[in-house]
Each structure stands twice: as C-alpha cells, then as structure tokens.
Amino acid sequence: MKNLLTVIGLILAVISALDAQAQEKIKIAYSSTDTLNQIWTIAQDAGFYKKNGLDVDLVYIGSTTVGIAAIMAQDIQVGNAAGSGVANANVRGADTVSVACTINVLAYELVVLDSVKTAEDLRGKSIGISRFGSVSDVAARELLKGLGLRPMDDVRILQVGGASERAAGFSRGVIAGFPSPPGNVHLIPGGLPHRILANMGDLKKPYPLPFICAVTTKSYLAKNRSTVKRVIMALIEATHFFKTNKEASQKIIAKYLRGANKAYLDSAYESTAKIIERVPYTTREGMQIQLDEALKLAPGSKVTVDSLIDDSIVRELEKEGFIDRVYGKGN
C-alpha cells in the first residue's frame, strides 16, 4: 500500500508538472477596474485564460497611454487599449495593432456638481481626466463639444488620474466634473450632490470608438499568433459569461473595484451588457476618427486604418464556428 501511494504521488506530480508546462506564461494588462473593463478580470477569475492554455500575469495599468508604452516595450504582451492610443502610437512609428474589441462605442457620461445646472454653469471651471490622449480625454472633449463648449477654452481639462482619483478630486471640489463610465456616479465618496449633465447616448449619434480592445504589436503577433488567438478566445468566453452570469460577474467586479455597491453593480452591468460585442471586431469607422485626430499631430505619417487593425483572428474564429459554439447557434 505504501508503494502504491508513492507511485500515485509520483504520477500526480508528473501530471501537475506537465499541466504547468502546457500553460504558456504571458503578461496581460487591463486599464480600469470599472465594469466596462472587467472582461479581462473575468477571463482570469472564471478560468478562461487557463482553459485556453495560458498562465496569465494580469496587471493593472490605469491609462491607455501608459499601457501602450508598456506594450511597445514588450513589458506587456497583450493589453487593453483604446483606438486613440493605437493611432497616436502608430503615427509616431510604433507597430501597435488592435486585434479585437469587446466594446466599440464611447460609453461615458459627464458627472458634474449639483450646482452646475446647465452647460453655461460649467464655463470657466475644470473637469478631470486620467491623462491627455486617454479615453477619458476623448470622452471629455466630445461631451463638452456636444454641450456647445470648447475644450480648454471654455472649460479646462486637468490630468487627475484614474476613476477613484477623479471621484476623490470631485468630492473635494478640485474639479467641477469628470467623464465617467456608466454607473460610476454611485461610487462617489461621501454622497456629494451631483448630476449627469451629458450622456454620450443622448448625442444624435453615439461616438464610435475602439474602446475596450485587445492590443499587441505586429512583431509579437507575427511570432506568437497562436498565443494571441487564445487570448481572444478567452475574452470571447468571458464576454459570454458576463452576458449570461450576472451575479457571478458582479461578484468578480466587486472583488476588483473597491467600494462597488449594489446600485453601481446593477446600473453598470445593465449598461455594459447592452453594448458588449458578441463578435469582437474593431470598428473601422471609430478607428478612422482616431487616426484623423492623430494625423493632425503627425501630418507626414502614411499610417492607414488597415495598418492599425488586424481582425484576421476574429474572422478565423467566426469561420471556425468557435463563437457559435460558445454562445450556441442562433444566439
């Protein structure tokens, strides 16, 4: 019996070692702890990376601009970044590329102090973003323009930091408002009176933007296509999990987002479930807008939308029937 237990122990050790070897190590970054971005953490906590043979070191980098720099330096192999970051980097000579996007619209609202009743009340004041060139920067400018205000001229835009830093600055009165993902108003500390002055969904046409996207470099993709494909497969499975497992998804979201309360979790879940993509192609219309903006700062660049997007893996997965198998045909 003792010998048998020893043999069994050795077999289990070998199986464990083989399983560890089969899991490919990769570092992946996500850029926010709000619900819109949590597809990355759900893929980790619900086991979809591991299911697809990936041993993921999941790290938080709270800005598209910083995340893009880490991807370019290969400190991160695949990371969440918006189209603005991909375009801005490429016109300066980088080879970053968007391989999939789970959200393709700019889902933001402008939260302001309760004393700001109209757009005119915001004139001469400041609103906070994470960093210039980030998604929150794009959102701030588009929301202000939608209100008939000139960014930086009529309303100052300040670099404040991530969602929690913006909420803290708002509660202290350092800024009069901030662009916020859906539901984030429920996270404002201290219950400071506030209102939603503008919502992207209220504009005549929602702003198309490659928003929550899997980004890597063309050089990494060329050498590690199978790895990138498995990342996208995990994200597709995580998206299906999000759409069909509300309570389990909210539990994971609450783990990563401090202070997440029921009001936030319900509001943010419902808003996100409506816009998250079943088939995660990158919006070319949205990427063209970002490229046009980037080219204003680098007019001599020859970058095109086709050089910013590689949707071959998503096409391949769709053709192979992977997405239909995850969702069930007809869903």
C-alpha positions in Angstrom: 0.0 0.0 0.0 2.9 2.4 0.9 4.5 1.7 -2.5 1.2 2.2 -4.3 0.7 5.6 -2.6 4.2 6.6 -3.6 3.6 5.6 -7.2 0.3 7.5 -7.2 2.0 10.6 -5.7 4.7 10.4 -8.5 2.0 10.2 -11.2 0.2 13.2 -9.8 3.4 15.1 -9.6 4.2 14.3 -13.3 0.7 15.3 -14.4 0.9 18.6 -12.4 4.3 19.3 -14.0 3.0 18.6 -17.5 0.0 20.8 -16.9 2.2 23.6 -15.7 4.4 23.2 -18.8 1.3 23.3 -21.1 0.3 26.7 -19.7 2.1 29.4 -21.6 3.2 32.3 -19.5 2.0 35.7 -20.7 1.6 39.2 -19.1 -1.7 40.9 -19.9 -2.8 44.4 -18.8 -6.2 45.9 -18.1 -6.7 49.7 -17.7 -9.5 50.2 -15.3 -11.5 48.5 -12.6 -14.9 49.7 -13.8 -17.3 47.3 -15.2 -16.6 48.2 -18.9 -13.0 46.9 -18.4 -13.7 43.8 -16.3 -13.9 41.3 -19.1 -10.1 40.9 -18.6 -10.5 40.1 -14.9 -13.5 37.8 -15.6 -11.4 35.9 -18.0 -8.8 35.4 -15.2 -11.1 34.6 -12.3 -13.5 32.5 -14.2 -10.6 30.4 -15.6 -10.9 31.2 -19.3 -7.2 32.1 -19.8 -6.2 28.8 -18.1 -8.8 26.9 -20.1 -7.1 28.1 -23.3 -3.6 27.2 -22.1 -2.4 30.5 -20.7 -0.7 31.2 -17.4 -1.6 34.9 -17.2 0.1 37.5 -15.0 -2.8 40.1 -15.1 -1.6 43.6 -14.2 -3.4 46.9 -13.8 -2.1 49.9 -15.8 -4.6 52.8 -15.3 -4.2 54.6 -18.6 -4.3 53.8 -22.3 -1.2 55.9 -22.9 0.9 54.2 -20.3 -0.5 50.8 -21.4 0.5 51.4 -25.0 4.0 52.3 -23.8 4.3 49.0 -21.9 3.1 47.0 -24.9 5.6 48.8 -27.2 8.4 47.9 -24.7 7.1 44.3 -24.6 6.7 44.6 -20.8 3.1 43.6 -21.7 2.4 41.1 -24.5 -1.3 41.9 -24.9 -3.2 44.7 -23.2 -6.4 46.7 -23.1 -6.0 50.0 -25.0 -8.4 52.2 -26.9 -8.1 53.2 -30.6 -6.8 56.6 -29.7 -3.7 55.1 -28.1 -3.1 52.7 -31.0 -3.4 55.5 -33.6 -1.3 58.0 -31.6 1.5 55.5 -31.2 1.5 54.4 -34.9 1.8 57.8 -36.4 4.9 58.2 -34.2 6.4 55.0 -35.7 5.1 52.2 -33.3 3.7 48.9 -34.6 0.8 48.5 -32.2 -2.3 46.9 -33.6 -5.8 46.2 -32.4 -6.8 42.5 -32.8 -10.2 42.5 -31.1 -12.6 44.9 -29.4 -15.3 43.9 -26.9 -16.8 47.5 -26.8 -16.8 49.8 -29.8 -18.6 52.9 -28.5 -17.5 55.6 -26.1 -19.8 54.8 -23.2 -19.3 57.8 -20.9 -21.4 60.4 -19.2 -20.4 63.8 -17.7 -20.8 63.9 -14.0 -20.9 67.4 -12.5 -21.5 69.1 -9.2 -25.2 69.6 -8.4 -24.7 73.4 -8.6 -23.9 73.0 -12.3 -27.4 73.1 -13.8 -26.5 74.0 -17.4 -23.6 73.9 -19.8 -23.1 77.6 -19.2 -22.6 76.9 -15.5 -19.6 74.8 -16.4 -17.9 77.6 -18.4 -14.7 78.7 -16.7 -14.5 75.6 -14.5 -12.3 72.5 -14.7 -13.1 68.8 -15.3 -10.8 65.9 -14.6 -9.4 63.1 -16.8 -6.8 60.4 -16.3 -4.2 61.6 -18.9 -4.1 63.6 -22.1 -4.6 61.3 -25.0 -6.5 58.7 -22.9 -10.1 57.6 -23.5 -11.3 59.8 -20.7 -9.7 62.7 -22.5 -11.5 61.8 -25.7 -14.8 61.5 -23.8 -14.3 64.8 -22.0 -13.8 66.7 -25.3 -16.6 65.0 -27.1 -19.1 65.6 -24.3 -18.1 69.2 -24.0 -18.5 69.8 -27.7 -21.9 68.1 -27.5 -22.8 70.8 -25.0 -21.6 73.5 -27.2 -18.4 74.2 -25.1 -14.9 74.5 -26.4 -12.5 72.1 -24.6 -9.6 74.0 -22.8 -11.0 77.4 -23.9 -14.4 77.4 -22.2 -13.7 74.5 -19.8 -10.2 73.5 -18.6 -9.3 69.8 -18.7 -7.0 68.6 -15.9 -5.0 65.4 -15.7 -6.1 63.9 -12.3 -5.7 60.1 -12.5 -7.9 57.0 -12.6 -11.6 56.7 -11.7 -11.0 56.7 -8.0 -8.7 59.8 -8.1 -11.2 61.6 -10.3 -14.0 60.8 -7.8 -11.9 61.9 -4.9 -10.9 65.2 -6.6 -14.6 65.8 -7.4 -15.6 65.2 -3.8 -13.0 67.8 -2.6 -14.2 70.3 -5.2 -10.9 70.4 -7.0 -12.8 69.7 -10.3 -16.4 70.6 -11.1 -16.9 67.4 -13.1 -15.4 64.3 -14.8 -16.3 61.9 -17.6 -17.4 58.7 -16.1 -18.2 55.2 -17.3 -21.9 54.1 -16.8 -22.8 53.8 -13.1 -19.7 55.2 -11.7 -21.6 58.1 -10.1 -22.7 55.6 -7.5 -19.0 55.3 -6.3 -18.6 59.0 -5.4 -17.5 59.0 -1.8 -19.4 60.9 0.8 -22.6 61.2 -1.3 -21.6 64.7 -2.7 -24.7 66.0 -4.6 -24.2 65.6 -8.3 -26.0 65.3 -11.6 -25.4 63.9 -15.1 -25.0 66.9 -17.3 -24.5 65.0 -20.6 -24.5 61.4 -21.7 -22.9 60.1 -24.8 -26.0 58.0 -25.5 -28.0 61.3 -25.7 -26.0 62.6 -28.6 -27.5 62.2 -32.1 -25.0 59.5 -32.9 -23.0 57.7 -30.2 -19.3 58.3 -30.7 -17.8 55.2 -32.4 -14.6 54.2 -30.7 -12.5 51.1 -30.5 -12.8 51.3 -26.7 -12.1 48.0 -24.8 -9.7 46.4 -27.2 -7.0 43.7 -27.2 -3.8 45.4 -28.4 -0.4 43.9 -29.1 2.4 44.7 -31.6 2.6 43.4 -35.1 6.0 41.9 -34.3 4.6 39.9 -31.3 1.6 38.8 -33.3 3.7 37.6 -36.2 5.7 35.3 -33.9 3.0 34.4 -31.4 -0.2 34.3 -33.4 -1.4 31.1 -31.5 -1.0 32.9 -28.2 -2.9 36.0 -29.2 -5.6 33.8 -30.6 -6.0 32.0 -27.3 -6.2 35.4 -25.5 -9.1 36.4 -27.8 -10.8 33.1 -27.3 -10.6 33.6 -23.5 -12.1 37.1 -23.9 -15.0 35.8 -26.1 -15.8 33.2 -23.5 -15.5 35.8 -20.7 -17.9 38.0 -22.6 -20.5 35.2 -22.9 -20.0 34.5 -19.2 -20.7 38.2 -18.4 -23.8 38.2 -20.5 -25.2 35.0 -19.0 -24.0 35.1 -15.4 -24.9 38.4 -13.9 -24.4 37.5 -10.2 -21.1 35.7 -10.7 -19.8 38.6 -12.9 -20.8 41.2 -10.3 -19.0 39.2 -7.7 -15.8 39.4 -9.7 -16.3 43.1 -10.4 -16.8 43.8 -6.7 -13.5 41.9 -6.0 -11.5 44.3 -8.1 -13.4 47.5 -7.6 -13.3 48.8 -4.1 -16.5 50.4 -2.9 -18.7 48.8 -5.5 -22.2 48.8 -4.1 -25.4 47.3 -5.4 -26.6 50.4 -7.1 -23.3 50.7 -9.0 -23.2 47.0 -9.9 -26.7 46.8 -11.2 -26.5 50.1 -13.2 -23.1 49.4 -14.7 -24.0 45.7 -15.5 -27.2 46.6 -17.4 -25.4 49.4 -19.4 -22.4 47.3 -20.3 -24.4 44.2 -21.2 -26.2 46.2 -23.9 -23.0 47.3 -25.7 -20.5 44.4 -25.2 -19.8 42.7 -28.5 -20.6 39.1 -29.3 -18.2 39.1 -32.2 -15.3 41.4 -31.2 -14.4 43.1 -34.5 -12.7 46.5 -34.2 -14.8 49.4 -35.5 -13.1 50.8 -38.6 -15.2 53.9 -38.6 -14.2 54.6 -35.0 -10.5 53.9 -35.7 -10.6 56.3 -38.7 -11.8 59.1 -36.4 -8.9 58.4 -34.0 -6.4 58.2 -36.9 -7.6 61.5 -38.3 -7.0 63.1 -34.9 -3.6 61.6 -34.6 -2.5 62.7 -38.0 -3.1 66.3 -37.0 0.0 66.0 -34.9 1.9 64.0 -37.5 0.7 65.1 -40.9 3.5 63.4 -42.7 2.6 59.9 -41.5 1.5 57.3 -44.0 -0.4 55.3 -41.5 -3.8 53.9 -42.6 -6.7 52.2 -40.7 -5.7 48.9 -42.3 -2.3 49.2 -40.5 -4.0 49.8 -37.1 -6.4 46.8 -37.2 -5.7 43.1 -37.7 -9.1 41.3 -37.4 -7.9 38.1 -39.1 -8.1 36.1 -35.8 -11.7 37.2 -35.1 -12.6 36.3 -38.7 -10.9 32.9 -38.3 -12.7 32.2 -35.0 -16.0 33.2 -36.6 -15.4 31.0 -39.6 -14.3 28.0 -37.5 -17.6 28.2 -35.6 -15.9 28.9 -32.2 -18.2 31.8 -31.4 -21.4 29.9 -32.3 -20.2 27.0 -30.1 -19.6 29.4 -27.1 -23.0 31.1 -27.5 -25.0 28.3 -29.0 -26.1 28.6 -32.6 -28.7 31.3 -33.2 -27.8 33.3 -30.1 
